[in-house]
Each structure stands twice: as C-alpha cells, then as structure tokens.
C-alpha cells in the first residue's frame, strides 16, 4: 500500500484562467484575475487575484510573484537581473514539488514540501 501523495491540478476547479504558454516569454508587470499557469517564462512581476499560481515543470519565474491563492511550484525559479532572489508570496499554501528548483524567498500561510524539492533561499510562514 502506497502512502505517496499526488498534487492534482484541475484548471477549471481551481479557476486557472490565465496562462503563459510553453515556448512563450512574458516580460514586464502582469496583473490578472483568476489563477495563472506558467508553462513558459515569466520575467518580471506578477500579481494574481482570485486563484493560484501554478509553475509547471517546464516553466520558469524570474521575478516577484504575489497571489491571493496557493502556489504550486514544479518548475524553476531563478535569480532576478539584479542578482537578488525572486520573491514569491501567497495568501494560501505553497506546495514545493519534487521537480522544483528555486532560488527564491517563499512566504505563505503553510508549506508542503515533497522529497527532492530544491530551495535556495528563505521559507517563511505567516498567519492569514
């Protein structure tokens, strides 16, 4: 009997209505209502209201991200152009998957880490 957990991403149930597609790069400041799925590259800052941020395994974040939902991190988070760690902040939980490799400071209300997740930076929690 396996006790291994799975993370299920259901875009409809999770209100993920925004997407950076594979092979695409968004540069600048992104503000969106509804969840955001990142399969390409986000270079800049994002504010996401009313849904989670899902960084897929092939996705890359290079910048700061704030969201009112949860963070699901499967991909890479790299340092910003300034050489500083990216800052990721969620009003919900942060799920750090086994494929994640992050040079970031992550702040959320709860942290769930899966074996193999690589974090180079600070992890902190706060009350809602």
Backbone torsions as a table, in degrees:
resi	resn	phi	psi	omega
1	UNK	NA	126.9	-178.1
2	UNK	-92.1	137.7	176.2
3	UNK	-106.7	11.7	-179.0
4	UNK	-66.8	135.4	179.2
5	UNK	-94.1	154.4	175.1
6	UNK	-123.7	147.3	173.0
7	UNK	-101.2	120.5	-179.8
8	UNK	-103.9	123.5	177.4
9	UNK	-104.1	113.8	178.8
10	UNK	-118.2	96.4	-174.7
11	UNK	-54.9	-36.8	-178.7
12	UNK	-69.5	-52.2	-178.5
13	UNK	-64.6	-28.9	-176.4
14	UNK	-93.9	3.2	-180.0
15	UNK	58.4	41.6	176.5
16	UNK	-89.8	100.4	-174.6
17	UNK	-115.2	-1.1	180.0
18	UNK	-122.1	148.6	-174.0
19	UNK	-153.9	140.2	166.1
20	UNK	-106.6	110.5	-170.1
21	UNK	-72.6	158.7	176.3
22	UNK	-56.0	138.5	179.7
23	UNK	82.0	-5.4	-179.9
24	UNK	-100.0	151.7	175.0
25	UNK	-127.8	127.9	172.8
26	UNK	-106.1	126.9	177.2
27	UNK	-120.1	132.5	178.0
28	UNK	126.0	-150.9	-179.1
29	UNK	-110.2	124.7	-179.3
30	UNK	-115.4	124.8	172.0
31	UNK	-121.8	128.8	-178.8
32	UNK	-145.1	152.3	173.9
33	UNK	-100.6	133.2	-174.7
34	UNK	95.0	163.1	-176.3
35	UNK	-65.5	161.4	-179.0
36	UNK	-126.1	126.6	173.6
37	UNK	-106.4	127.0	-179.6
38	UNK	-111.1	110.3	176.4
39	UNK	-110.9	-17.9	176.0
40	UNK	-103.2	-135.1	-176.8
41	UNK	-123.1	131.7	172.1
42	UNK	-107.8	113.9	175.9
43	UNK	-114.1	99.1	-177.3
44	UNK	143.4	-153.8	-175.4
45	UNK	-115.6	146.1	178.6
46	UNK	-134.3	139.2	171.4
47	UNK	-122.1	120.5	-174.3
48	UNK	-119.6	121.7	-177.9
49	UNK	-112.7	134.8	172.6
50	UNK	80.1	25.5	177.5
51	UNK	178.8	175.4	-178.6
52	UNK	-86.3	170.8	167.1
53	UNK	-111.5	125.6	179.6
54	UNK	-117.9	112.4	176.0
55	UNK	-97.1	104.9	-177.8
56	UNK	-71.6	166.8	-173.1
57	UNK	-56.9	-35.2	-179.3
58	UNK	-87.4	-3.6	-176.1
59	UNK	-85.1	158.1	-179.6
60	UNK	-136.9	134.5	171.9
61	UNK	-114.4	131.8	175.5
62	UNK	-134.1	82.5	-176.2
63	UNK	156.7	-166.2	-176.7
64	UNK	-104.1	138.5	-179.6
65	UNK	-131.1	131.5	173.6
66	UNK	-123.0	137.3	176.0
67	UNK	-143.5	152.5	179.3
68	UNK	-85.6	-10.8	179.1
69	UNK	-106.3	-147.8	-179.6
70	UNK	-91.2	161.4	171.8
71	UNK	-110.0	129.4	174.5
72	UNK	-119.6	110.1	-172.5
73	UNK	-113.5	108.4	177.8
74	UNK	-110.3	-20.9	-171.3
75	UNK	-104.2	-146.2	-175.2
76	UNK	-109.6	141.0	170.4
77	UNK	-122.3	123.7	-174.7
78	UNK	-115.2	166.0	179.7
79	UNK	-66.9	152.1	179.5
80	UNK	-75.1	170.1	178.9
81	UNK	-55.5	-30.1	-178.9
82	UNK	-74.9	-9.3	-177.5
83	UNK	90.3	-2.7	178.7
84	UNK	-85.0	154.4	174.1
85	UNK	-63.7	147.3	171.4
86	UNK	-67.7	152.4	179.6
87	UNK	-114.5	121.5	178.0
88	UNK	-117.7	128.8	-176.4
89	UNK	-135.5	133.5	179.9
90	UNK	-133.1	141.9	172.4
91	UNK	-80.0	-9.2	175.7
92	UNK	-109.4	-150.9	-178.5
93	UNK	-88.3	160.6	172.9
94	UNK	-115.9	124.7	178.5
95	UNK	-106.1	114.6	-175.9
96	UNK	-103.6	98.1	-173.2
97	UNK	-75.2	162.9	-176.2
98	UNK	-61.9	-22.7	-179.1
99	UNK	-91.1	-4.5	-176.8
100	UNK	-72.4	140.0	173.1
101	UNK	-136.7	107.0	-171.9
102	UNK	-125.9	128.9	168.2
103	UNK	-103.7	80.5	-170.5
104	UNK	-154.6	160.3	167.5
105	UNK	-102.3	126.4	-174.8
106	UNK	-119.1	126.9	178.5
107	UNK	-125.9	130.6	178.4
108	UNK	-157.5	179.8	179.4
109	UNK	-82.2	-21.1	178.3
110	UNK	-154.4	153.2	179.8
111	UNK	-125.4	130.9	173.4
112	UNK	-122.4	114.5	-176.8
113	UNK	-109.4	137.8	178.2
114	UNK	-109.8	144.0	-176.6
115	UNK	-54.1	129.2	179.9
116	UNK	106.3	-17.0	179.0
117	UNK	-62.6	134.2	-179.9
118	UNK	-109.9	119.8	177.9
119	UNK	-126.5	125.9	177.1
120	UNK	-119.1	92.4	-175.4
121	UNK	155.5	-166.6	-175.6
122	UNK	-99.3	139.0	172.3
123	UNK	-117.2	128.8	177.6
124	UNK	-141.4	152.9	177.2
125	UNK	-117.2	156.5	176.6
126	UNK	-141.2	159.3	176.0
127	UNK	-78.0	150.7	178.1
128	UNK	-63.9	NA	NA
